[in-house]
Amino acid sequence: MGCGTRRIVSGWRASAPLALLLAMVAGCANDPPVRSENASAPSDAYETGDTERAAVWFEDHRNQPPALRIFLQRMPKGGDLHSHLSGAVYAESYLAWAAEENYCAQRVGETLKLLKCDAGDPTMMRLATLTDSRIYNQLIDEMSTRNLAFAGRSGHSDFFAAFRTASPISRLRDGEVVAEVATRAAEQRTYYLELMISPQNLAVRELGRKVGLRSDFASTRRALLEAGLANLVEAGRNELDHMEKELQQIMDCDGANASPGCAVTLRFLQQTSRNRTPAEVFAQLVFAVEFLRADSRMVGLNLISPEDDRISLRDYTTHMQMLEFLVATAPEPVNVALHAGELTLGLVPPEELRFHIREAVEVGQARRIGHGVDIVYENDAMELLEVMRERGVLVEICLTSNDTILDVRGDDHPLPLYLEAGVPLALATDDEGISRIDLSNEYLRAALSYDLGYRDLKTMARNSLAHSFLPGASLWQQPGAFTLTPACASDTPGSKSPTRACADFLASSERAQEQWRLEAELVDFETLNWAH
Ligand SMILES: [Zn+2]
């Protein structure tokens, strides 16, 4: 077995085999121990014969991706922790809603843009009566990365252009947008979503511009609150109320024909655009922290917009310092997930690849890192991996997104490196609508690209809930080691009739409730007939 095809080493969850990593970096002279066939990640104490049968079935069909797709679509996957709501919707849905809302397409040079119809303008093409399928197809291509090879643009520019084309209509139907994403998740046995959204984004940025930056972060924060930031938080909460009401109507969750999406637990992360002036970014971050404190539906915050943007790069460290201040001064813990290291050599100068992930973890207080693709270019990367393992900083892995936007895929992606180092990982979609994928696809891609087995993927599904921003204690005693918490020590994970002590524990923790549900789903899944 050559260096490039080395299989994942067993035991990666338990400790960081740094010596092994160093050996790998130094060369291929000392091959690491090879995991045994069908025994990818180490088994846990609760495995049954069914677990083994499912793992064997998976290995037996490794060379048949369509069979693996059937397996993975049915496999319970916990949660999707990295999903931008506006990028999660498919273009076809946006176009249908836009047609109902009297939108038109208009040609601007080679591209099309969407805008409200003006009956007096003959250059506008009404979507509701559009019969030219070439226009319709071009719109879908522009609102996604479909047919990228023919677009004449890079994946990077095509991806971010897709947001721009869809933006006039992405906020028209917030309830339907969430319903589509929740239903798609449920159809793939994914019952927890942390969706990234930007309520009150324009108003908060405007307030930030008005207030500006004062002598220090503390006085700027005070000035923002005095200038009415709390009112915007209320307005943001009203947006969530409106969305929830619409969602209830669409999914009919209390009715006889409830949508499968009703089974999905929805939580939100407040987005802050990082390519704005420092005053605007700070105002957005203060807003996010206040929103989290005021509303339990909003469980964390994230920074968005291209990390390689000129302003994002220029102000990166300042943004991390803003977060450090806000996390340290907040009366309650603040859950921070950060896009960091969504960069690669060539996209930016090498100097920009040296510190983003480290600063996100050590200064910005990120508990989760989105992407982390440039880890190998970081200063003292081996030590940083160890810091991430020790702190239990999870990396949200978005394989298709990294392939499209960064051109990083296969052996060039650091997923195996993170695994070897014992850094917890979860698979995520990033923007499933724009990328025209789903979470099952990302599981399949991970399995095929990195030789991951069923137990590896099960660990990632469990990680997604263990590292979610839901409140409450974890079901597991230690991160990454799947031993039930003492209150449930005599129980079988996912049991329908937990002991009194375990039931009390579950009642006290939203996180543990979701974890228990996943365990029950996994037992059901493994019980399916995986014998052939
Ligand atoms: Zn993202």
Residues whose N, C-alpha, C, O or C-beta is under 5 A from the ligand:
A	BS01	ZN	D430
